[in-house]
Amino acid sequence: MSESIPEISSPPWWRVPILPLGDPQEDDKEPELQNQAWWRNAVIYQISPWSFLDTSGDGKGDLRGIVHRLDYISSLGVDAIWLTPIYESPMDDLGYDITDMRAVGDEFGTLEDFQHLLEIAHGMKLNVIIDQVWNHTSSQHPWFQESRSSRDNPKADWYVWADAKADGSPPNNWLSSLAGRSSWKWDAQREQYYLFNFLESQPDLNWYNDDVIEAILKRAKFWLDLGVDGFRVDAVNYFLHDHQLRDNPPRPDGAPWPDGLDQENPLSSQMLTYSFNRPETPKRLRPIRELVDQYPGVVTLGEVTLCEDSIQLASQYVQGSNRLHLAYHSGLLIDQPLTADLMAQQLQKGMDNFKDWGGCWIVGNHDYGRLRCRWTGKDEEGNLYPEAFYRMTAALLICMPGAFCLWQGDELGLPVAEIPSDIALDEIKDPFGQALYPEVEGRDGSRTPMPWTSQAPCGGFTTAKEPWLPIPDSHLERSVEHQHPDANSLLNTWRRLLHWRKDQPALAAGQLQGLTVEGTLLVFQRTMAAQSLLCVFNLSDQSAAYDLKSYGSCQAVRHLGYDFSLEGHRVELPSYGVFLGQISP
């Protein structure tokens, strides 16, 4: 395959030495860190191959494009990359509808391209996590075609089938998360309904069937043998459903709202008691963990979202050694202004449920709005947050206990791309956005291509006339090339923070202590034997002061680019300010 890489400045800006990061730390890790798994405190950079870099000139990204930008990813200081699906697929849902779990889709390249990516990434000490979609397949998958052919074939019970009610209607009132209607589809060939929790072209696998799990294990082993460092397990809380197929009850007024669920989504009308989020699901993951544990250092990262208390539920998926290693939750996917009280509440909930660890956090990805538009993107008066707010939240995220996932482009501060109100339905790529148009904007706005340069219309992403999704001017203005030379840009703020984080034992393995709220200030310590860090964040557009006297000797960390003033034991923080200090023993 010939390559058609967009021309950019030379030498490449992502290979230019990054801003000074202060005095280097000792290379040797503290004893407490020697045996800690790499993933426990990892920063995982999520990539959509379709939207990262196009080297074929077709307007869509590919695996070779990722290889060409691994230097950039390494410059960020992240620990791993997570690739959304790269498999053979009809592409009804950005590759989450798979026809062959062991084949790389032609759109992305070849298996050899993936192996090359793996080799180069490992050479840069980047771990590689790949998406595994085990809840469902494409309706074009050979398994489903055999399953629907009769009620007594060898794969008849590999999917979730049920008879119609007496009047011919679906078995119950369950709703699809994406389609906005019944999650049951009538199949005329088999004369039964099949369950789909997302699109009707994504029938749910039957996780009560041991043969299904055995088949999944074989396909997982294929990738493990190639040397991947982990699996992101898609929609893990959907794997099991109520065997009796009972109706979901209606959502009462005042009931807890599922994190990350759009209020315009018809799914919001129900309590999701029986369709998914079943309490028996975590125990069903034991065979997966037993296989993965045969490959030292490999991690399983589950997606646990769309539930009333995702932090609590996600913690159930990582208890003991027979479930997943990590599970990310939607505890910060909150569409309300971010306050010190709200952040303290979610942090404490994370510590309580994950036993002083925090689990894995996300603030945006391919399914949700971007970090820049998180927490409504506005303050209590409805004004857009200033740049200082996003520099503050970057520092807050890197100081929190646990792992977290960073969606490509969020390090640039990209907003969600606006979808024109007069857009033609066939121009919307996201099936969720199509199904619920115009009430719900859909996910296209979070999936637009990476802006490498500020040159319209393609931003250095492709040599084609136009990319698969348009890149708005608001993204071109925040391109990598534009931000790289600016020491105070959000991109370089993230770089400084992430590299600094790697060298702080307290951030790698320390406990979270002293979590308090003083007015608009969020305060906590990250502490272990080798180090204690004081972390103070001002979540307000007004300046605020904090008294450091009770901490004894506290040396300010000054090279990260945050303004503050110290007078004696008193630190004055500007609006959305940050103070980080080393507490002496």
C-alpha positions in Angstrom: 0.0 0.0 0.0 1.5 3.3 -1.0 1.5 6.1 1.6 0.2 9.6 1.1 1.2 11.4 4.2 0.2 15.1 4.6 3.2 17.5 4.3 4.0 19.3 7.5 6.8 21.4 8.8 10.3 19.9 8.9 11.8 18.8 11.2 8.6 17.3 12.6 7.4 19.4 15.6 6.6 16.3 17.6 10.3 15.3 17.6 11.5 18.7 18.9 12.7 18.5 22.6 9.9 19.2 24.9 9.8 22.1 27.4 12.1 21.7 30.4 10.5 19.6 33.1 12.6 20.7 36.1 15.2 18.7 37.9 15.2 15.1 36.8 14.4 12.5 39.4 16.4 9.4 40.1 15.9 6.6 37.6 15.6 3.9 40.2 12.0 3.5 41.5 11.2 3.5 45.1 10.8 0.1 46.7 7.1 0.6 47.0 6.9 0.9 43.2 9.0 -2.1 42.2 6.2 -4.6 42.2 3.3 -2.3 41.2 1.6 -3.3 38.0 2.2 -0.7 35.2 -1.5 -0.3 34.6 -2.5 0.6 38.2 -1.7 4.2 37.8 -1.4 4.4 34.0 -2.4 7.3 31.7 -4.0 5.6 28.7 -4.2 7.6 25.5 -7.3 6.5 23.5 -7.0 6.6 19.7 -9.6 6.2 17.0 -7.6 4.9 14.0 -10.1 6.4 11.6 -9.5 9.9 13.0 -5.8 10.0 13.8 -3.8 10.2 10.5 -4.5 9.1 7.0 -1.6 7.7 5.0 -3.6 6.1 2.1 -5.2 9.3 0.9 -8.8 8.0 1.3 -9.8 10.6 3.9 -9.8 8.0 6.8 -7.0 7.2 9.2 -5.2 3.9 9.4 -2.6 1.9 11.4 0.3 3.3 9.5 -0.9 6.8 10.4 -0.6 5.9 14.1 2.9 4.6 13.6 3.9 7.9 12.0 2.7 9.7 15.1 4.0 7.5 17.8 6.7 10.0 18.5 4.1 12.6 19.2 2.3 10.2 21.6 5.5 9.4 23.3 6.2 13.1 23.8 3.0 13.4 25.8 4.3 11.2 28.6 1.5 8.7 28.5 1.9 5.0 29.5 -0.2 3.2 26.9 -2.4 3.6 23.8 -5.8 2.2 23.5 -7.0 1.5 19.9 -10.7 1.4 19.1 -11.7 -1.5 16.9 -9.5 -2.3 13.9 -11.2 -5.5 12.8 -13.1 -6.7 9.8 -16.5 -5.0 9.9 -19.3 -3.5 7.8 -18.7 -0.3 9.7 -22.2 0.3 10.8 -20.9 1.6 14.2 -17.3 2.7 13.7 -16.1 -0.9 13.8 -18.0 -2.0 16.9 -19.9 -4.4 14.6 -17.4 -7.1 13.9 -17.5 -10.0 11.4 -14.0 -11.5 12.2 -12.4 -10.8 15.5 -9.0 -12.0 14.2 -8.8 -10.1 11.0 -7.7 -6.5 10.5 -10.1 -4.5 8.4 -8.9 -3.4 5.0 -9.7 0.2 5.9 -7.0 0.1 8.6 -4.3 -1.8 6.9 -3.0 -5.4 7.4 -2.1 -7.6 10.3 1.6 -6.9 9.4 0.8 -3.2 9.9 -0.5 -3.9 13.3 2.5 -6.0 14.3 4.8 -3.2 13.1 2.9 -0.7 15.2 3.2 -3.1 18.2 7.0 -3.4 17.7 7.6 0.4 17.3 5.3 1.2 20.3 7.1 -1.3 22.5 10.4 0.2 21.5 9.1 3.5 22.8 8.0 1.9 26.1 4.3 2.4 25.1 1.9 -0.4 26.0 -0.7 -1.2 23.5 -4.3 -2.0 24.5 -6.9 -3.0 21.9 -10.6 -3.0 21.9 -12.4 -6.3 22.4 -16.1 -6.3 21.5 -17.4 -9.4 23.2 -21.0 -8.3 24.0 -22.2 -8.6 20.4 -21.1 -9.2 16.8 -22.2 -7.9 13.4 -25.4 -9.4 12.1 -23.2 -10.4 9.1 -20.9 -12.5 11.3 -20.9 -16.3 10.3 -21.9 -17.2 13.9 -25.1 -15.1 13.7 -25.9 -16.4 10.2 -25.7 -19.9 11.4 -27.6 -19.1 14.6 -30.6 -17.6 12.7 -30.8 -20.4 10.2 -32.8 -22.7 12.6 -33.7 -23.3 16.2 -31.6 -26.5 16.5 -28.3 -25.8 14.7 -25.0 -26.0 16.7 -25.0 -22.2 17.3 -28.7 -21.8 17.8 -28.1 -20.7 21.4 -25.1 -18.5 20.7 -27.3 -15.3 20.6 -30.2 -14.2 22.8 -33.4 -15.4 21.1 -37.0 -15.2 22.4 -40.5 -15.9 21.2 -42.9 -13.1 20.5 -45.8 -12.3 22.9 -49.2 -13.6 22.0 -49.9 -10.4 20.0 -46.6 -10.7 18.1 -44.9 -7.9 19.9 -41.4 -8.0 21.5 -40.8 -10.2 24.6 -40.5 -7.1 26.9 -40.1 -3.4 27.1 -36.3 -3.2 26.9 -34.8 -0.4 24.8 -31.7 -0.1 22.8 -29.0 2.2 24.0 -28.4 3.6 20.5 -31.5 3.0 18.4 -33.9 4.7 20.8 -36.5 1.9 20.3 -37.2 -1.7 21.3 -34.0 -3.7 21.7 -35.6 -6.7 20.1 -35.6 -7.4 16.3 -37.9 -9.9 14.6 -36.1 -12.4 12.4 -38.4 -13.9 9.8 -36.1 -16.7 9.0 -36.0 -18.1 12.5 -39.4 -16.7 13.5 -38.1 -15.3 16.8 -36.9 -12.0 18.2 -33.2 -11.5 18.9 -31.8 -9.1 21.4 -29.6 -6.1 20.4 -28.6 -3.5 23.0 -27.1 -1.1 20.5 -27.9 -1.4 16.8 -30.1 -4.1 15.2 -27.1 -5.0 13.1 -25.3 -5.8 16.4 -27.0 -8.9 17.9 -26.1 -9.7 21.5 -24.0 -12.8 22.2 -25.4 -15.2 24.8 -23.0 -15.1 27.7 -24.9 -17.8 29.6 -23.5 -20.2 26.9 -20.1 -21.7 27.8 -19.4 -22.4 24.1 -19.6 -18.7 23.3 -17.1 -17.9 26.0 -14.7 -20.6 24.8 -14.9 -19.1 21.2 -14.2 -15.7 22.6 -11.2 -17.0 24.5 -9.7 -18.5 21.4 -9.9 -15.1 19.6 -8.5 -13.3 22.6 -5.5 -15.7 22.7 -4.7 -14.9 19.1 -4.0 -11.3 20.1 -2.3 -12.2 23.3 0.1 -14.4 21.4 0.9 -11.4 19.1 2.1 -9.5 22.2 -0.7 -7.0 23.0 -0.5 -5.5 26.5 -4.2 -5.4 27.2 -7.8 -5.5 26.3 -10.3 -2.8 26.7 -13.5 -4.8 27.1 -16.4 -3.0 25.5 -19.8 -2.7 27.3 -18.9 -5.3 29.9 -21.9 -4.5 32.0 -24.2 -5.6 29.2 -22.9 -9.2 29.0 -25.8 -10.7 31.0 -29.5 -10.0 31.1 -32.4 -11.2 33.3 -33.1 -14.8 32.4 -36.8 -14.3 33.0 -36.9 -11.3 30.5 -38.8 -9.2 33.0 -39.8 -5.6 32.0 -37.7 -2.8 33.2 -39.7 -0.6 35.6 -40.3 3.0 34.8 -37.9 5.6 36.2 -39.6 7.4 39.1 -39.3 11.1 39.5 -36.2 12.0 41.5 -34.5 8.6 40.9 -30.7 8.7 40.4 -29.7 9.5 36.9 -27.4 7.2 35.0 -24.0 8.8 34.5 -23.4 9.9 30.9 -27.0 9.2 29.7 -28.5 12.0 27.6 -31.9 13.0 29.0 -33.3 13.0 25.5 -32.5 9.3 25.0 -35.7 7.2 25.4 -33.6 4.8 27.5 -33.8 7.4 30.3 -37.4 6.6 30.9 -36.6 3.2 32.5 -34.7 1.9 35.4 -32.1 -0.4 33.8 -32.8 -3.3 36.2 -33.2 -6.3 34.0 -31.8 -5.5 30.6 -28.2 -5.1 31.7 -26.1 -4.1 34.8 -26.9 -7.5 36.2 -25.1 -8.4 39.6 -24.1 -11.8 38.3 -22.0 -10.5 35.4 -18.7 -9.8 37.2 -18.4 -13.5 38.3 -18.9 -14.6 34.7 -15.6 -13.0 33.7 -13.4 -15.6 35.5 -12.4 -17.5 32.3 -11.2 -14.3 30.7 -9.0 -13.4 33.7 -7.6 -16.9 33.9 -6.5 -16.7 30.3 -5.1 -13.2 30.5 -3.1 -14.0 33.7 -1.1 -16.5 31.7 0.5 -13.5 30.0 2.3 -11.4 32.7 1.7 -7.7 32.6 -1.4 -7.9 30.4 -4.4 -5.9 31.6 -8.1 -6.1 31.1 -9.9 -2.7 31.2 -13.7 -2.9 31.3 -16.2 -0.3 30.3 -18.9 0.2 32.9 -21.2 3.1 32.0 -24.9 4.0 31.8 -25.8 3.0 35.4 -27.1 4.9 38.3 -23.8 4.6 40.3 -21.1 3.6 37.9 -18.3 4.1 40.4 -19.9 1.5 42.7 -20.7 -0.9 39.9 -17.3 -0.6 38.3 -15.7 -1.6 41.6 -17.6 -4.9 41.5 -15.8 -5.8 38.3 -12.3 -5.6 39.8 -12.8 -7.3 43.2 -10.5 -10.2 43.8 -8.3 -12.0 41.2 -11.1 -13.6 39.2 -12.5 -10.5 37.5 -11.0 -7.7 35.6 -7.9 -5.8 36.5 -9.3 -2.3 35.7 -12.7 -0.9 35.0 -13.4 2.7 34.0 -16.6 4.3 35.1 -18.5 7.4 34.2 -18.3 9.1 37.6 -16.9 12.3 36.1 -19.2 12.3 33.0 -21.4 14.9 34.7 -23.1 17.7 32.8 -23.2 20.2 35.5 -20.7 22.9 36.6 -17.7 21.5 38.4 -17.4 22.6 42.0 -15.0 21.7 44.8 -17.8 19.9 46.6 -18.8 17.8 43.6 -15.2 16.8 42.8 -14.6 15.9 46.5 -17.8 13.8 46.5 -16.7 11.8 43.4 -13.1 11.4 44.6 -14.3 10.1 48.0 -16.7 7.7 46.3 -13.9 6.4 44.2 -11.7 5.9 47.2 -14.5 4.2 49.2 -15.4 1.8 46.4 -11.9 1.0 45.1 -10.3 0.6 48.5 -8.1 3.7 48.5 -7.1 3.4 44.9 -9.7 5.2 42.7 -10.0 2.8 39.9 -9.9 4.2 36.3 -11.4 7.6 35.4 -12.5 9.0 32.1 -13.7 12.5 31.2 -14.5 12.0 27.6 -14.1 9.5 24.7 -15.6 8.4 21.4 -19.0 8.0 23.0 -19.2 11.2 25.0 -18.6 14.9 24.8 -15.0 16.1 24.9 -13.3 17.2 28.1 -13.5 20.9 27.0 -17.3 20.6 27.0 -17.5 18.4 30.1 -19.3 19.8 33.2 -21.4 21.7 30.7 -18.4 23.7 29.6 -19.9 26.7 31.4 -19.8 28.2 34.9 -22.9 28.7 37.1 -23.7 31.9 35.2 -23.6 30.2 31.8 -20.3 31.7 30.7 -17.8 29.5 28.9 -14.9 28.4 31.1 -11.6 30.2 30.4 -8.4 28.5 29.3 -7.2 28.5 32.9 -10.0 26.2 33.9 -8.7 23.5 31.5 -5.1 23.9 32.7 -6.4 23.5 36.3 -8.4 20.3 35.4 -5.4 18.8 33.7 -3.4 19.2 37.0 -6.3 17.8 39.0 -6.6 14.7 36.8 -2.9 13.9 37.0 -3.0 14.2 40.8 -6.0 11.9 41.4 -5.4 8.4 42.5 -5.8 5.6 40.0 -5.5 5.4 36.2 -7.3 7.6 33.7 -8.0 7.6 30.0 -7.3 10.6 27.8 -9.2 10.8 24.5 -7.1 12.0 21.5 -7.4 15.7 21.0 -8.4 16.5 24.6 -4.8 17.4 25.3 -5.3 20.2 22.7 -8.5 21.4 24.3 -10.7 20.6 21.3 -14.4 21.4 21.8 -17.1 19.2 20.6 -17.5 20.0 16.9 -20.9 21.6 16.3 -23.3 19.7 14.1 -25.2 22.1 11.8 -28.9 22.2 12.6 -29.8 22.0 8.9 -27.5 19.0 8.2 -28.9 16.3 5.9 -29.5 13.0 7.7 -27.3 11.0 5.4 -24.4 13.3 6.3 -24.4 12.2 9.9 -22.0 9.3 10.3 -23.0 8.2 13.8 -26.0 5.8 13.8 -27.0 7.0 17.3 -27.1 10.6 16.0 -29.1 9.5 13.0 -31.6 7.5 15.1 -32.3 10.3 17.5 -31.9 13.3 15.2 -32.5 16.2 15.8 -33.2 15.8 19.6 -29.7 14.3 20.3 -26.6 15.6 18.6 -24.9 12.2 18.5 -21.2 11.4 18.6 -19.8 12.8 15.4 -18.7 16.0 17.2 -16.3 14.0 19.4 -14.9 11.9 16.6 -13.6 14.4 14.1 -10.0 13.9 12.8 -7.0 15.1 14.7 -5.8 18.6 13.6 -2.1 18.3 13.1 -1.8 21.7 11.4 -4.0 24.7 11.1 -4.4 24.5 7.3 -8.0 24.1 6.2 -9.8 22.0 5.3 -7.9 18.9 6.4 -5.5 20.1 9.2 -2.7 17.8 8.1 -4.8 14.8 8.6 -5.2 13.6 5.0 -4.1 14.5 1.5 -7.7 13.8 0.3 -9.9 16.7 -0.7 -11.8 16.3 2.5 -11.7 14.1 5.6 -14.4 11.5 6.5 -15.7 14.1 9.0 -15.2 17.8 8.6 -12.7 19.5 10.8 -14.1 22.8 12.2 -12.2 26.0 12.4 -12.3 25.9 16.2 -10.1 22.7 15.9 -7.7 24.1 13.3 -7.0 27.0 15.7 -5.9 24.6 18.3 -3.8 22.3 16.2 -0.7 20.5 17.4 1.5 22.6 15.1 0.0 25.8 16.5 0.3 24.8 20.2 3.7 23.2 20.1 5.9 26.3 20.2 3.8 28.0 22.9 5.2 27.2 26.3 1.9 28.1 27.9 -0.3 26.1 25.6 -2.6 23.5 26.9 -0.7 20.8 24.9 2.6 21.7 26.6 0.8 22.0 30.0 -0.3 18.4 29.6 3.2 17.3 28.5 4.8 18.9 31.6 2.3 17.4 33.9 2.4 13.9 32.5 6.2 13.7 32.5 6.3 15.2 36.0 3.7 12.7 37.2 5.9 9.8 36.1 8.6 10.9 38.5 6.5 11.4 41.6 6.3 8.2 43.8 3.3 9.7 45.7 1.3 10.0 42.5 2.2 6.5 41.4 1.4 4.7 44.6 0.6 7.2 47.4 -2.6 7.2 49.4 -5.1 10.1 49.1 -5.4 11.8 52.5 -6.8 15.0 53.9 -9.5 15.4 51.3 -11.2 18.7 52.3 -13.2 21.5 50.7 -12.6 25.1 51.9 -14.9 27.4 50.0 -14.0 27.0 46.4 -10.8 25.2 47.1 -10.3 21.4 46.8 -7.4 20.2 48.9 -5.8 16.8 49.3 -2.5 15.1 49.9 -0.9 12.2 48.0 1.3 10.5 50.6 3.7 7.5 50.9 6.9 6.8 52.8 9.1 8.4 50.2 7.1 11.5 49.4 4.1 13.7 50.4 2.5 16.1 48.0 0.0 18.8 48.8 -2.5 19.5 46.0 -4.7 22.6 46.1 -7.1 23.6 43.3 -9.2 26.7 43.0 -12.5 25.8 41.3 -13.7 29.3 41.0 -13.3 32.4 38.8 -12.3 34.4 41.9 -9.0 34.3 43.6 -8.7 32.4 46.9 -6.2 31.9 49.7 -5.1 28.9 51.7 -3.1 28.6 54.9 -0.1 26.2 54.7 1.0 26.5 58.3 -0.4 23.1 59.4 1.9 21.3 56.9 5.2 22.6 58.3 7.8 22.9 55.6 6.1 22.9 52.2 8.3 23.5 49.1 6.3 24.8 46.1 6.6 23.0 42.7 7.2 26.0 40.5 8.3 24.6 37.1 4.8 23.4 35.9 3.7 26.8 34.8 1.0 27.7 37.4 0.9 31.2 38.9 0.4 31.7 42.7 1.9 34.0 45.3 3.4 32.9 48.7 3.6 35.2 51.7 4.8 33.3 54.8 2.5 30.3 55.3 -0.3 31.8 53.0 -0.7 30.9 49.3 -2.8 33.0 47.1 -4.3 31.3 44.1 -5.8 33.2 41.1 -9.0 32.1 39.5 -8.8 28.4 38.5 -5.3 28.3 40.1 -3.2 25.4 41.2 -0.7 25.0 44.0 1.4 21.8 44.3 3.9 21.5 47.1 6.4 18.9 48.5 5.8 18.5 52.2 9.0 17.8 54.1 9.0 15.0 56.7 
